[in-house]
Amino acid sequence: FGYLQSHYHLSHAHPSSSLHNKRLYLAVFAAVLGNFSFGFALVYTSPVIPALEAHPNPALRLDRHKASWFGSVFTLGAAAGGLSAMLLNDRLGRKLSIMFSAVPSAVGYALLAGAQGIEMLLLGRVLTGYAGGVTSASIPVYISEISHPGVRGMLGACPQIMAVLGSLILYALGLLLDWRWLAVAGEVPVLAMILLLCFMPNSPRFLLSQGKEDEALQSLCWLRGKDTDYAREYEQIKDSVRNRRVSCAEIKDPFIYKPILIAVGMRFLQQLSGVTCVLVYLQPIFKKTAVILVSSALVGLVRLFSVAIAAVSMDKAGRKILLFVSGKSLCRDVQGKTFFNYFQETLASSASPPADLSSLTLPSPIPAGYAMGWGPITWLLMSEILPLKARGVASGLCVVVSWLTAFTLTHPRCWLTSAFCPASQEAFGCCVPETKGRSLEQIEAFFRTGRRSFMR
């Protein structure tokens, strides 16, 4: 402890100095390259399905049934990735789990690029989905645990921003490359992510939970900067890390099950907004219209603009207000229900949708309302409110629920109505605590002992 005590003289350091440490932002950027790859892989089917439906090779040609599986099987892979993340997050750690996801992602893209039949296409989609499921459970937790409370909201929105950016890049490259080279291009962010993460530290909280105190202190020093009062923050984190794993008996404790139920419920309702359906089948929806590529890009730009608003606002306005605004946006939007009816009829019929500009704006409001709140904030809150001892397992559970729900929505034979979704989201938002400006330890104290200790 002599090394630690020698740094207590830094207690007079300016509190904002740790907010401007470039190393923290570099670590976040390295991690969210996984989300870029996830966004790229999620919408890969959008320009590829129309190309494969007209492919001259019968082994690669997609009919309506095969196309539906090609689009939806990604979500099954993501659910499997979330299931494995329940183990990986606590065994390998957050950073190594993210790095591990590069293996199935790279193999999946290679299968897609060299596919000779529908089996290789489906396996490639499953593997890229599996990698996306692992990163969905690991990256938000990693970012939340390394971030300063003053910028955790902004940095917590970065995964969603990068996923949207990955989708936009996919649409742009779709104008220049065929479907095989699109898969090759998907390898680039995967390789960049694993190279950068080799030089990034692990989460101090995870290291402390494993009893690696010296490594945790060095990690926090790297993330905050030597001229900051990181030693005090280290002591606060250390005091909160007691038991390493949650026991079966503790699951009955409201401190454990309440935040888990809230996080799982948010992920379930988030998928019921229907945005995954929009993104996976976006281009087939506009098939044979004159504005197909413009429509895809417009939806992506709407999402990017909306999530940027959320990123700038959530550390100032708070998380809850954006959830309510997002919920009201979905509730007010009558076109949401119209879109689902239209989408169901489009997949069920071979008739082409009308080629007019009204189709250009049809799906846009759903991604806009989603990206403004229920997209980025549910992932951020998941990583904030889950107790440390259950964070690895519970985040994986959230991903499993999320992507199994997405599968039932994206597969045409398993349609669920989302008419009740916006109102349910608003009601559920009342159960979510405001976490703006609070440390993860204060948030745990809120669920453990009540609002008084949380507000201190």
C-alpha positions in Angstrom: 0.0 0.0 0.0 3.0 2.3 0.1 2.6 3.0 -3.6 -1.0 3.9 -3.1 -0.4 6.1 -0.1 2.3 8.1 -2.0 -0.4 9.3 -4.4 -2.9 10.7 -1.9 -1.3 14.1 -2.1 -3.1 14.4 -5.5 -6.4 14.9 -3.7 -6.3 18.6 -4.6 -6.1 17.7 -8.4 -8.7 19.4 -10.5 -11.8 17.1 -10.7 -12.3 17.6 -14.4 -8.7 16.6 -15.3 -9.7 12.9 -15.4 -12.5 13.8 -17.9 -10.0 14.9 -20.5 -7.5 12.0 -20.4 -7.2 11.0 -24.0 -6.3 7.4 -23.0 -9.8 6.8 -21.7 -11.3 7.8 -25.1 -8.8 5.7 -26.9 -9.8 2.6 -24.9 -13.4 3.3 -25.6 -12.7 3.7 -29.3 -10.8 0.4 -29.4 -13.7 -1.4 -27.8 -16.5 0.2 -29.9 -14.9 -1.0 -33.1 -16.6 -4.2 -32.1 -20.0 -2.4 -32.3 -19.0 -1.0 -35.7 -18.5 -4.5 -36.9 -21.8 -5.5 -35.2 -23.7 -2.8 -37.0 -22.0 -3.7 -40.3 -22.9 -7.4 -39.9 -26.5 -6.8 -38.8 -27.5 -5.0 -41.9 -25.3 -7.0 -44.3 -28.4 -8.8 -45.5 -30.1 -5.5 -46.5 -28.2 -5.0 -49.9 -27.2 -8.7 -50.2 -30.6 -10.3 -50.2 -31.8 -8.6 -53.4 -28.5 -9.5 -55.1 -28.7 -13.2 -54.1 -32.4 -13.4 -55.1 -31.2 -12.8 -58.6 -28.0 -14.8 -58.5 -27.4 -17.0 -61.5 -26.0 -19.9 -59.3 -28.9 -22.0 -58.0 -26.8 -23.0 -55.0 -26.6 -19.4 -53.9 -30.0 -18.1 -55.1 -32.4 -17.2 -52.3 -36.1 -17.7 -52.4 -38.4 -16.0 -49.9 -38.0 -18.8 -47.3 -34.2 -18.9 -47.5 -34.0 -15.1 -47.5 -36.0 -14.9 -44.2 -33.6 -17.4 -42.6 -30.6 -15.5 -44.0 -31.8 -12.4 -42.3 -33.1 -13.8 -39.0 -30.4 -16.5 -38.2 -28.0 -13.7 -37.2 -30.2 -13.1 -34.1 -30.0 -16.7 -33.1 -26.2 -16.5 -33.3 -26.3 -13.3 -31.2 -28.4 -15.0 -28.6 -25.9 -17.9 -28.4 -23.1 -15.2 -28.1 -25.0 -13.6 -25.2 -25.3 -17.0 -23.5 -21.6 -17.7 -23.7 -20.8 -14.2 -22.5 -22.5 -15.1 -19.2 -19.4 -17.3 -18.7 -16.8 -15.4 -20.6 -17.3 -12.0 -19.0 -16.4 -13.3 -15.5 -13.8 -15.9 -16.6 -11.8 -14.0 -19.3 -12.8 -10.5 -18.3 -14.5 -7.8 -20.3 -11.6 -6.9 -22.5 -10.6 -10.4 -23.4 -14.2 -11.3 -24.1 -14.3 -8.5 -26.7 -11.1 -9.7 -28.2 -12.4 -13.3 -28.3 -15.3 -12.1 -30.4 -12.9 -11.3 -33.2 -12.3 -15.0 -33.9 -15.9 -16.0 -34.9 -16.4 -12.7 -36.6 -13.4 -13.1 -38.8 -14.3 -16.7 -39.6 -17.9 -15.7 -40.3 -16.9 -12.9 -42.8 -14.5 -15.4 -44.5 -17.4 -17.9 -45.0 -19.6 -15.2 -46.4 -16.9 -14.0 -48.8 -16.2 -17.5 -50.1 -19.6 -19.0 -49.9 -20.4 -21.7 -52.4 -23.9 -22.5 -51.1 -26.7 -21.5 -48.7 -25.1 -23.5 -45.9 -22.0 -21.4 -45.9 -24.0 -18.2 -46.0 -26.1 -19.2 -43.0 -23.1 -20.4 -41.0 -21.3 -17.1 -41.7 -24.3 -15.2 -40.5 -24.5 -17.4 -37.3 -20.8 -16.8 -36.5 -21.0 -13.0 -37.1 -24.1 -13.0 -35.0 -22.4 -14.9 -32.3 -19.6 -12.4 -32.2 -22.2 -9.6 -32.1 -23.8 -11.2 -29.1 -20.6 -11.4 -27.2 -19.7 -7.8 -27.9 -23.3 -6.7 -27.0 -22.8 -8.2 -23.5 -19.2 -7.2 -23.0 -18.6 -3.7 -24.6 -21.2 -1.8 -22.6 -20.0 -3.3 -19.3 -16.4 -2.6 -20.2 -17.1 1.1 -21.1 -19.3 1.6 -18.0 -16.6 0.2 -15.7 -13.7 2.3 -17.1 -15.6 5.6 -17.6 -15.6 8.6 -15.3 -19.2 9.3 -14.0 -19.1 12.7 -15.6 -18.8 11.3 -19.2 -20.2 7.8 -18.7 -23.4 8.8 -20.5 -21.7 10.2 -23.5 -19.3 7.3 -23.7 -22.1 4.9 -23.1 -23.8 6.1 -26.3 -20.7 5.4 -28.4 -21.5 1.7 -29.0 -24.8 2.7 -30.5 -23.2 5.5 -32.6 -20.6 3.1 -33.9 -23.2 0.5 -34.7 -25.1 3.1 -36.7 -21.9 4.2 -38.4 -21.1 0.6 -39.3 -24.6 0.3 -41.0 -24.0 3.6 -42.9 -20.6 2.4 -44.2 -22.2 -0.9 -45.3 -24.8 1.0 -47.3 -22.2 3.2 -48.8 -19.9 0.3 -49.7 -22.9 -1.5 -51.2 -22.9 1.1 -54.0 -19.3 0.2 -54.9 -18.8 -3.5 -54.0 -20.6 -6.8 -54.6 -21.7 -9.0 -51.7 -18.5 -11.0 -51.5 -16.2 -7.9 -51.2 -18.6 -6.4 -48.7 -17.8 -9.4 -46.4 -14.1 -8.9 -47.0 -14.5 -5.3 -46.0 -16.1 -6.4 -42.8 -12.8 -8.0 -41.7 -11.1 -4.6 -41.5 -12.7 -3.2 -38.2 -12.4 -6.7 -36.6 -8.6 -6.7 -37.2 -8.3 -3.1 -36.1 -10.2 -3.8 -32.9 -8.1 -6.7 -31.8 -4.8 -4.9 -32.5 -5.8 -1.8 -30.5 -7.2 -3.7 -27.6 -3.9 -5.4 -27.1 -2.6 -2.1 -25.7 -5.7 -1.2 -23.6 -6.1 -2.0 -19.9 -8.7 -4.3 -18.4 -11.5 -3.0 -16.3 -10.2 -1.9 -12.8 -13.4 -3.3 -11.2 -13.0 -6.7 -12.9 -9.3 -6.8 -11.8 -10.3 -6.0 -8.2 -13.0 -8.7 -8.3 -10.2 -11.1 -9.2 -8.0 -10.0 -6.4 -5.5 -8.3 -8.7 -5.1 -5.0 -6.8 -1.8 -3.8 -8.3 -3.0 -4.3 -11.8 -6.3 -2.6 -11.0 -4.5 0.5 -9.6 -2.2 0.7 -12.6 -5.3 0.3 -14.9 -7.1 3.2 -13.2 -4.0 5.3 -13.3 -3.7 4.8 -17.0 -7.4 5.6 -17.6 -7.5 8.7 -15.4 -4.0 10.1 -15.7 -1.2 10.4 -13.1 -2.1 14.0 -12.2 -5.6 13.0 -10.9 -6.9 11.8 -7.6 -7.3 8.2 -9.0 -6.1 6.7 -5.7 -9.3 8.0 -3.9 -11.5 6.5 -6.7 -9.6 3.3 -6.4 -10.3 3.1 -2.7 -14.0 3.7 -3.3 -14.1 1.0 -5.9 -12.2 -1.4 -3.7 -14.6 -0.9 -0.8 -17.5 -1.9 -3.0 -15.9 -5.1 -4.3 -16.5 -7.7 -1.6 -17.7 -11.1 -2.8 -16.5 -12.2 -6.2 -19.6 -14.1 -7.4 -23.3 -14.1 -6.7 -24.7 -17.2 -5.0 -28.0 -18.9 -5.7 -29.3 -17.7 -2.3 -28.5 -14.1 -3.1 -30.6 -14.1 -6.2 -33.7 -13.7 -3.9 -32.2 -10.5 -2.6 -33.9 -7.4 -4.1 -30.5 -5.9 -4.4 -29.7 -8.6 -7.0 -33.0 -9.4 -8.8 -34.5 -5.9 -9.1 -31.8 -4.4 -11.3 -31.6 -7.7 -13.3 -35.4 -7.6 -13.9 -35.2 -3.9 -14.9 -32.3 -4.5 -17.3 -33.9 -7.6 -18.9 -37.3 -5.8 -19.2 -35.6 -2.9 -21.0 -33.9 -5.1 -23.5 -37.1 -7.0 -24.2 -39.1 -3.8 -24.8 -36.3 -2.3 -26.8 -36.6 -5.1 -29.3 -40.3 -4.9 -29.4 -39.9 -1.4 -31.0 -39.3 -3.4 -34.2 -36.1 -1.6 -35.2 -34.2 -4.9 -35.9 -36.8 -5.8 -38.5 -36.4 -2.5 -40.2 -32.6 -2.8 -40.4 -32.3 -6.5 -41.4 -34.9 -6.3 -44.2 -34.6 -2.6 -45.1 -33.5 -2.9 -48.7 -35.9 -5.8 -49.6 -38.7 -3.5 -48.4 -37.7 -1.0 -51.0 -37.0 -3.6 -53.6 -37.6 -2.4 -57.2 -38.2 1.2 -56.2 -36.3 4.0 -57.7 -35.1 5.3 -54.3 -33.9 2.1 -52.7 -30.3 3.2 -51.9 -31.4 6.7 -50.9 -33.9 5.2 -48.5 -31.3 3.0 -46.8 -28.9 5.9 -46.4 -31.7 8.1 -45.1 -32.7 5.7 -42.4 -29.1 5.4 -41.4 -28.6 9.2 -41.3 -31.8 9.6 -39.2 -30.5 7.0 -36.7 -27.0 8.6 -36.5 -28.5 12.1 -36.0 -30.9 10.8 -33.3 -28.2 8.9 -31.3 -25.9 11.9 -31.5 -28.6 13.9 -29.8 -28.8 11.3 -27.1 -25.0 11.2 -26.6 -24.8 14.9 -26.1 -27.9 15.1 -23.9 -27.8 12.2 -21.5 -25.1 13.5 -19.2 -27.0 16.9 -19.0 -30.7 16.0 -19.2 -30.4 12.6 -17.7 -31.3 9.1 -18.8 -35.0 9.0 -17.8 -36.1 12.1 -19.7 -34.6 10.8 -22.9 -36.4 7.4 -22.3 -39.7 9.3 -22.0 -39.1 11.4 -25.0 -38.1 8.4 -27.0 -41.2 6.5 -25.8 -43.5 9.4 -26.7 -42.0 9.6 -30.1 -42.8 5.9 -30.7 -46.2 6.3 -29.2 -47.1 9.3 -31.3 -46.0 7.8 -34.5 -48.9 6.2 -36.2 -46.7 5.1 -39.1 -45.1 2.5 -36.8 -48.1 0.2 -37.0 -48.6 1.0 -40.6 -45.0 -0.1 -41.3 -45.5 -3.5 -39.6 -48.6 -4.3 -41.6 -46.9 -3.1 -44.8 -43.8 -5.2 -44.0 -45.7 -8.3 -43.3 -47.7 -8.0 -46.5 -44.5 -7.3 -48.5 -42.8 -10.5 -47.3 -46.0 -12.6 -47.8 -46.5 -11.4 -51.4 -44.3 -11.3 -54.4 -45.9 -8.1 -55.6 -43.6 -5.1 -55.7 -44.3 -2.2 -53.4 -45.2 1.1 -55.1 -42.3 3.1 -56.3 -43.1 6.5 -54.9 -41.4 8.8 -52.4 -43.9 7.9 -49.6 -42.0 4.7 -49.1 -38.9 6.8 -48.5 -40.1 8.0 -45.1 -42.1 5.0 -44.0 -39.6 3.3 -41.7 -37.6 6.3 -40.7 -39.6 7.4 -37.6 -39.1 4.0 -35.9 -35.2 4.2 -35.9 -35.4 7.9 -35.0 -37.4 7.4 -31.8 -35.5 4.3 -31.0 -32.0 5.9 -31.5 -32.9 8.9 -29.4 -33.4 7.0 -26.2 -34.4 3.3 -26.1 -31.5 2.3 -28.4 -28.4 3.7 -26.6 -29.8 4.2 -23.1 -31.0 0.7 -22.5 -27.5 -0.7 -23.2 -26.0 2.0 -21.0 -28.4 1.4 -18.1 -27.9 -2.3 -18.3 -24.2 -1.9 -17.6 -24.8 0.8 -14.9 -27.5 -0.8 -12.7 -26.4 -4.4 -12.7 -24.5 -5.2 -9.5 -20.8 -6.0 -10.0 -20.9 -9.5 -8.7 -23.7 -10.4 -11.2 -22.8 -8.0 -14.0 -21.0 -10.5 -16.2 -23.8 -13.2 -16.1 -26.7 -10.8 -16.0 -25.5 -8.8 -19.1 -25.3 -12.0 -21.0 -28.8 -12.9 -19.9 -30.0 -9.5 -21.2 -28.4 -10.2 -24.6 -30.0 -13.7 -24.8 -33.5 -12.2 -24.1 -32.9 -9.4 -26.5 -31.9 -11.4 -29.5 -34.3 -14.2 -29.0 -37.0 -11.6 -29.0 -35.4 -10.1 -32.2 -35.6 -13.5 -33.8 -39.3 -13.9 -33.2 -39.8 -10.5 -34.8 -37.4 -10.8 -37.8 -38.7 -14.3 -38.8 -41.9 -13.9 -40.8 -43.5 -17.0 -39.4 -43.1 -15.7 -35.8 -44.6 -12.2 -35.9 -45.5 -10.5 -32.7 -47.4 -7.2 -32.6 -45.6 -4.2 -31.2 -48.7 -2.0 -30.9 -48.5 -2.1 -27.1 -44.7 -1.4 -27.1 -44.5 2.4 -26.8 -47.0 2.7 -24.0 -45.3 -0.2 -22.2 -42.0 1.5 -22.6 -43.2 4.7 -21.0 -44.7 2.8 -18.0 -41.5 0.8 -17.6 -39.4 4.0 -17.7 -40.9 4.9 -14.3 -39.1 1.9 -12.7 -35.7 3.0 -13.9 -33.6 5.1 -11.5 -31.8 8.2 -12.7 -28.1 7.4 -12.9 -26.7 10.7 -14.3 -23.5 11.8 -12.5 -23.6 8.8 -10.1 -20.7 6.4 -9.7 -21.4 2.7 -10.2 -20.8 2.2 -6.4 -23.6 4.8 -5.7 -25.9 3.1 -8.0 -25.3 -0.2 -6.3 -25.9 1.5 -3.0 -29.3 2.7 -4.2 -30.5 -0.9 -4.8 -28.8 -2.2 -1.7 -29.8 0.2 1.0 -32.2 2.7 -0.6 -32.4 6.2 -1.9 -30.6 7.9 0.9 -27.2 6.3 0.4 -27.7 6.7 -3.3 -28.2 10.5 -3.0 -25.2 11.1 -0.9 
